[in-house]
Amino acid sequence: MADMEDISAILGLLASGGEEKQGNDSGESTGGIFGDIDPEMLLRLVSVFSQLGERDRNTDLLLALKPHLRAENRPKVDNAVQIMKLITIMSALNDNNLFN
């Protein structure tokens, strides 16, 4: 599992638009409590990742059909649900202008 420094570095990279910034020689951040992370960007990310726990009708349908499928096809439903979550997240990232 990633530790908080790794997560902070990833969020910082996202906030900077994907450009790595050259820090000072001591490696310390000088940007206050959030470092170089834009608080607005952080709020957008929180709203996007909060959608991970939400279920939609399509996911519910697939999960309801899963017990009625043959055993060898049930893992395909799990894969489809994961792909649908990924599509939802990508769409939410795009809607919140996190790709630009």
SULGIRA-V694719 format. One line per field, one symbol per residue. ss: DSSP state (H for helix, E for strand, - for the rest). phi: phi as a letter, one per 30 degrees, with the letter a starting at -180 (. if undefined). psi: psi as a letter, one per 40 degrees, with the letter a starting at -180 (. if undefined). A space follows every 50 residues. Layout:
BEGIN
ss = ???
phi = ???
psi = ???
END
This chain:
BEGIN
ss = ---HHHHHHHHHHHH----------------HHH----HHHHHHHHHHHH HHH---HHHHHHHHHH----HHHHHHHHHHHHHHHHHHHHHHHHH-----
phi = .dcdddddddddddddijcdcdddddiddccidcicddeddddddddddd ddddcbdddddddddedccdedcddddddddddddddddddddddchccd
psi = iiiddddddddddddefehhihaideeiiefadebehhdddddddddded edeiiiddddddddddeeiideeddddddddddddddddddddddefee.
END
